[in-house]
Amino acid sequence: MVKDPICNMDVDPVSAAGKSDYLGKTYYFCSLGCKKAFDKEPQKYIGKPEDSHSGDHH
């Protein structure tokens, strides 16, 4: 199983709803909605982990 980078759900690569190649790595998605969100701004989802909380205060 692999993790959907958008929703963090476990996804089986064989039955994934979609996949995208980015920077030489393949990402799998539980739904086409997640794939679309990733394709639109992949850096937002796979950026450096230490940056994930910055600027996120509402």
Protein Blocks (a to p, Z undefined) as FASTA:
>chain_A
ZZdfklopacdfklgcbdcdeehiacddfbfklmmmmmmmmmlmmmcfklmmgopaZZ
